[in-house]
């Protein structure tokens, strides 16, 4: 089951504090430079993130651990 951490109907600005849940702004900039991290939209210098893309990315990097027997 895919969890929703971000509103899938919302477009988040790179300055929105909610994005600090995944990483600080400087780390997100590094990820964009390296071509990793969540998908984003670029309007000139303005960076936006689609809530649906953020949820998909967070769920894709989720680490499942198993209980020790």
C-alpha positions as CSV (number, residue, x, y, z in Angstrom):
1,X,0.0,0.0,0.0
2,X,1.4,3.4,-1.0
3,X,1.3,5.9,1.8
4,X,0.6,9.6,1.2
5,X,3.0,11.9,3.0
6,X,2.3,14.9,0.7
7,X,-0.9,16.2,-0.7
8,X,-1.0,14.6,-4.2
9,X,-3.1,17.5,-5.6
10,X,-0.6,20.1,-4.5
11,X,2.5,21.6,-6.3
12,X,5.2,22.3,-3.7
13,X,7.6,25.2,-4.0
14,X,11.3,24.4,-3.2
15,X,11.0,26.9,-0.3
16,X,8.1,25.1,1.4
17,X,9.1,23.8,4.8
18,X,7.2,20.5,4.3
19,X,9.9,19.4,1.9
20,X,12.4,19.4,4.8
21,X,10.7,16.0,5.7
22,X,12.8,14.4,2.8
23,X,15.9,16.6,2.9
24,X,17.1,20.2,3.6
25,X,16.9,22.6,0.6
26,X,20.7,22.5,0.1
27,X,20.6,18.6,-0.2
28,X,17.7,18.8,-2.6
29,X,19.8,21.1,-4.8
30,X,22.7,18.7,-4.7
31,X,20.3,15.8,-5.7
32,X,19.0,17.9,-8.6
33,X,22.6,18.6,-9.8
34,X,23.4,14.9,-9.6
35,X,20.2,13.8,-11.2
36,X,18.9,11.8,-8.2
37,X,16.0,12.4,-5.7
38,X,12.4,13.1,-6.5
39,X,11.2,14.3,-9.9
40,X,10.8,18.1,-10.1
41,X,9.5,20.8,-12.4
42,X,11.7,23.7,-13.5
43,X,10.3,27.0,-14.5
44,X,13.4,29.1,-15.2
45,X,15.0,29.2,-11.8
46,X,11.9,28.3,-9.9
47,X,11.8,24.7,-8.7
48,X,8.5,22.9,-8.0
49,X,7.6,19.4,-6.9
50,X,4.3,17.6,-7.6
51,X,2.9,16.0,-4.5
52,X,2.1,12.8,-6.4
53,X,5.8,12.6,-7.5
54,X,7.0,13.2,-3.9
55,X,4.8,10.4,-2.5
56,X,6.0,8.0,-5.2
57,X,9.6,8.8,-4.5
58,X,9.3,8.5,-0.7
59,X,7.6,5.1,-1.1
60,X,10.2,3.9,-3.6
61,X,13.1,4.6,-1.1
62,X,11.3,3.0,1.8
63,X,13.4,0.4,3.5
64,X,11.6,-2.6,5.0
65,X,13.4,-4.4,7.8
66,X,12.6,-7.8,9.2
67,X,12.2,-8.7,12.8
68,X,15.2,-10.7,14.2
69,X,14.2,-14.3,14.7
